[in-house]
């Protein structure tokens, strides 16, 4: 809109400088119509424009605003009547200007509409894609896990604990979570940054790839996880840089730090072999500035190019019409066809170099802009605007504005040397700026429309990735915990006598109901958890496993996202205690300090795998807590392991 306003202001300034007091009002109405499209602005603009021509003697070119506005309405045939009236009221030169202004007004305003339409379509496509992905995930999970939960519940009612189905369901849930997560490198990057920051390492993340990465994302995420885990374990690095690039059909991940170098690739396990099997390379080395670098390169997922369905046809057609129209005006002033040849070359190069970033083309246009002035004189002064537009596109504003000012200065100086009257010289100088803005506006808006069109699937892909990551987190943190508890209860019931087994199977029934609610949450529903309720559930579950639990809750009711997130953290912590330790004691405490609530889960009997900093569970929790400006910390002392989560209240 700013581009359009500047171009319209440039046109109006020509007529205001020529002595038309109503030209600013016509411009104001034009901007208002481009913004709000109110019908009553059309007759108001017509009264102002015709009043400017008939009462103040303004050029009929100002009627171009009326013609352009009419072209944007259902009354567009009346634009022909406006052009005919201009032909009756004025000479050929301003009539051509009137037609050109009408086309530019119509074209630039329609380009705003086109960009708005494409942007709205992108947003709608993203919402639709997310909804479709949610439905697909729901169908997948209901078909597998839903039937399995029903079978487990039926077995519990019959007094027959279905351990095999419970174990298979847990494995399927974890596999599905890994599959959904594997599409993107983004969550692992977030987790890595949080881990390094917590370890006191200054992190610089530079993302140069587009999501989703597909299979490459899973491998690159694994490489990043292992590299960052090694940095945190060694505790010798103070700075780390994580970079991604996409080039020549490949995606690259580079992790550089100033810590001690690892011995070869041993710290990466079998990842080099996996990367090589996927057609990539993985290497550890030193950079020129003595930074340890882990770099992985994998073939990028090939994305089909989005065909250009005409997003740039309208502006290019209008640009051609404007260039031809300005050229016709120049030839009319010259009264000769000799300048037609260099003008044709300039028009051709403008249309070929639509983005204005070709130095050779700009150099040739600069020569053709200034060299013929001694030959063609006044006729050629109007051509300078053709050069100003591409320069505005080719360079940053800090460089482009002085160059355009220099072009205008050359035009003014040439006018003085040619002995033109001051008003005529000023008019040529202003026209140079206006023509440059018109060319710039048409090309810039065409560029925006083309970029939006080419990236129209980007938000949709991002929405699908986000939906899959949400499903992966919920599968792991919500349903995974419940399925692990069901498996534990089923295994326990199989070993007990009938009476005691019945109590455990009753718990299995209630847990399957909870699992079904979790399944609906994973499939796109929203469910709030209570940290207090989860703590009581955790105590009961750990006690079932023969673990002595000490529960000390020192926080007030939280509610909202903080309550739900800390409840999920507690679930994951309890799951890790059951899976990765031989704990006999576990302490769960909460406290409030410094405007934040702190949850701590501490257990003995820790195994080496417990709380591994690069694990999916820890990564999920880090992502959830980071969204609330919270932090996650893990520590180990002898055989004791402690997980601490802090969330601002």
TITORMAR-758367 format. One record per residue (C-alpha): residue in one letter; x, y, z. Coordinates in pm, whole numbers, plus 50000, padded with zeros to 5 digits. Each point is the difference from the previous one (the first is absolute). Layout:
REM TITORMAR-758367
AXYZ...
This chain:
REM TITORMAR-758367
X500005000050000X502905023350077X501424994049651X496625008349845X499595031750207X503465012249898X499304993849631X496605017550016X501615029050186X502615002649725X497325003249733X498055025650202X503165020350065X500445005549626X496625017049976X500355018150333X503355014149882X498285011249678X497585021150205X496994977150061X498695006950353X497614970449989X502634973849907X500854991750368X496284994450068X499724976849700X503024981050132X498484997250348X496774985749861X502014975249791X501874987250306X496754997550196X498394979849719X502984976649978X499654993950374X496224998150054X498324997149653X497015021050101X497735006949700X499295036350097X503675008549949X499604994849623X497665029649930X501955021450251X503234993449813X498345007049665X498735033850125X503455009350132X501884988649687X497655016449748X499885031150220X503805001249985X499924998449619X497035022949930X500375025650280X503755002650058X501274990449654X501864969150117X501264974649746X497514972949901X502574974850117X498555003450351X496874982649869X502104968149998X499224996150369X496274999049918X500564975449715X502064976950220X497415000650278X497204991749754X502014970749864X499944985450350X496195000850020X497064985549810X499755033649826X503244993049812X498495007849653X499695036350117X503825001450001X499795001049620X497685030050025X502525017550229X502764993149745X497805013849721X499255031550201X503745004550061X500594997749625X497405027349945X501405022850271X503754997249942X502824992549755X501444965449929X502905001150247X497935004350321X497394975849865X502714973349981X500975009250358X496364996250103X499854964849853X503324990250162X498915012850343X496744980549969X501904968149924X502475005350284X497255008050252X498104969049895X503084977849993X501495009950333X496674998050182X499274966049848X503454988550107X499095008450361X496874978749958X502014971749846X502514999850285X497205000550259X498254971249822X503154978849981X500845006950363X496484991250113X500174968249793X503304990650166X498485004250346X496874980649906X502154972649849X502044997950321X496874996750216X498574973649766X503264980649988X500234999650381X496394988150029X500544972749740X503194988550175X498154999150332X497284978349847X502594977249840X501864995850329X496704993150178X499114973349744X503434983750028X499984998950379X496374989650033X500534971449758X502974986350195X500185012350357X496255004650035X499294963549922X502894988850220X498685019650299X496564985049948X501564965049996X501945007450322X496805012250169X498084968849890X502774978050138X499915018750333X496244995250026X500424962549941X502774998250261X502624992549733X502835026049996X501015004849634X503715006650050X500964993849637X497535025549864X501065025550263X503674995249912X499285002249626X497905031650049X502775017150193X502524991249729X497645012649729X499425032950183X503735005950037X500634991049638X497235023549884X501405028150214X503454994949849X498514999349650X498075032650046X503005016850158X502424988949727X498635023949738X501615030950149X503325012150134X498345029650175X499134983750338X503504985550036X501465034449933X497815015250272X500984972650242X503705003649915X499935037350062X498274995550335X502444972650107X503095020149908X498675031650165X499274980750320X503594986849990X501385035649980X500944998249630X499335030649783X497974988149701X499655015249651X497344982949784X499865007949627X497224982049813X500294998549621X497754970449912X496284996249935X497784975750189X499004972349975X503204981349919X498434965349985X502344970550066X503025023149998X498535018050300X500154968850217X503684993849930X501025036350036X498075002150326X501884969450126X503355015549902X499125032650173X498824981450310X503224979850027X502265029949931X498305021750262X499894971750255X503774995849959X500585037550046X497945000450320X501674968150129X503555012749950X499285034850148X502985016349824X498165022049749X498985036050063X498495008349659X498154979449741X498585008049658X497294978849836X499495006449628X497914984649723X500345005949625X498204988749689X502074999849682X500434979449682X497264975450093X501434992850346X499275011250355X502935005350237X500225001950377X503115014550165X500655001050376X503115019750097X501345005850351X503185010650178X500254969950232X502324970149991X500014979249686X498574964950015X502054970349888X498894995449643X496374990749947X499684976350295X497675023350189X497534998549712X499494962650029X498644984149683X498665032749864X502785003749737X498984966349855X496315009650005X500705033249829X502174983049739X497284974249935X497585029049937X502355014249736X501625026650219X503205007150189X500815006550366X503355012550121X501685015050309X502825024949951X501545033550085X499295033149829X502645025849917X499185018550321X500544968350210X496334991750058X498974963750029X497444993449727X497514972049944X498575003049650X497354977949838X498875002249639X496954981449866X497965001049678X497165024950041X496384990849941X499135011049647X497035023749992X498105003749677X500125036049879X496725018750019X499045010949647X499485037049943X496315002149914X500145035749886X500855018550319X502405022649808X498045002449671X497935030350105X502895021550125X502214990549706X497245008449751X499445033150175X503735007050010X500214993649627X497045023249941X501525027350218X503414997449835X498455000849654X497785029150104X502895020650136X501964991749685X497095011649786X499945032850192X503725004649939X499614993349628X497055024049989X502115027550156X502894992149762X497815000149693X502274973049859X500324962050000X503805000050030X500004996350382X497804969049965X502984976549961X501825007550331X496585002650173X499134965149877X503294986750139X499305015850340X496444986350012X501254965449902X502705000150269X497525012350261X497694970949927X502884975149996X501595013050320X496815000350201X501774998650337X502515027149916X502964980350139X502034995349683X503045023250004X500714996049628X496425009249907X500075029650240X503265012249849X498624998049647X496805018050107X502075027250168X501965005849677X496795000749793X498435023850252X502665027249993X502034996049679X497195009449755X499105032650184X502345021549780X498494983549691X496295000550084X499955029050250X496845006850198X498304969049857X502384977050186X499775015750347X496874980050087X501864967049949X501975003950324X497044986950203X500414966249828X503404997050168X498875012450344X497514971350050X502464971049955X502585017950218X497485002050284X499624962249969X503654991949944X501565016550305X499245005550368X498215032750071X503145015250147X501724996249663X496975002649768X498705033850122X503305018749938X500224983849653X496435010649914X500755034950132X503045000849771X497844989949701X497515027950081X502895024650035X501364990049657X496545005249848X499715034550161X503505009549887X499274988049647X496835020949995X501975030750100X502674993249737X497314995249736X498565034050091X496604986950109X497735022250212X500234993450373X496434986050032X500694975449716X503304989350158X498304994950338X497264980249828X502544976649840X501774995450334X496744991350177X498954977549712X503294980950034X499174992150362X496384991249920X500914977349708X502624982750217X497444994650276X497464986149753X502514975149859X501204991250350X496454996250131X498874976949722X503114978450021X500104999050380X496364990050034X500474973949726X502934986950199X497954998350320X497134982349826X502374975049842X501784993150330X496694995050178X498814976749727X503194979650004X499874996950379X496264993650021X500584964450125X502535011050262X497535008350280X498084968149924X503164978950029X500925018250321X496524993750142X500254962949920X503434998150165X498715017950310X496994977050021X502214969249974X502375013450265X497075006950232X498724964749944X503484985850063X500345019050328X496544989750119X500534963949895X503244998250193X499075020950303X496314991650050X499084967249837X503464984650042X499855004950376X496514985150026X500864969949782X503134993650207X497875000150315X497474976349839X502804976049905X501365000950354X496574992750147X499344971549754X503344983650075X499365003550374X496484985649974X501344969449814X502264991750298X497435005450278X497224978650136X496495005249868X498785023550274X503005023249990X500154997649621X496385012249981X500985032650170X502855005449753X497704992549706X497495025350129X502845025149985X500714988449644X496385007549906X500195035350138X503375005049832X498664989049661X497265026150038X502695025750073X502014987249703X496985004949774X499745036050123X503735004149936X499504985649654X497365026249925X502425026850123X502724986949771X497505000249713X499445037250038X497885004650309X501015022150291X500294987150352X501205017150316X501914980650265X500365007050370X503434997250161X498404989850331X497964972449833X503004988049805X502114999450317X497464977850178X499834977449695X503814998449988X500174990250366X497524971849945X501784987549688X503465000650156X498684982750312X498584972649778X503524994649869X501304996450356X501605034450018X499825020050321X498615034449910X500365032350197X497585026649872X500305036250116X497935025449805X500705035750104X498275019549721X496635016749970X497534989249728X501395010749662X497544992749722X500535006649631X503074991049797X502395000150297X497954973450182X499674978649687X503675002949904X501304991350346X497554971050012X501494987249673X503535004950138X499084979250305X498564972549778X503204998249796X502175000250312X498034971150154X500174980749673X503795004249999X500234987950360X498104968449905X501834994149670X503585010450072X500664993650368X499844973950272X498725025950245X498924991450351X499285035750103X498605030049816X499365035350127X497555023449823X499975035950126X498665033549888X500815034550131X499465036349908X502935023849993X500675033049823X496705000349813X500514965049858X498794965350091X502654972850018X499364962849956X502684975250103X500014962249953X502954981850161X500614962550004X502754975550085X501094969649800X500695020849690X501254981849689X502295015349740X497135006249756X497805019550243X499535036449907X502274998449698X500105036349889X499374992449634X497014977250051X496655006949838X498245002750336X502425025950138X499835018449667X496205000750009X499975013450355X502595026449915X497855011649707X496865001850213X501715018950282X501795024049765X496605010449861X499115011750354X503405016350063X500784970850232X503124978850042X500844963450037X503074986950182X501304965050071X502794989850234X501644967950120X501904993250319X501224964850069X496984977849926X497435028150054X498355018349716X497975032350025X497835017449745X498955035950073X497505021449807X499395036850070X497115020449857X499245036950068X496625005550164
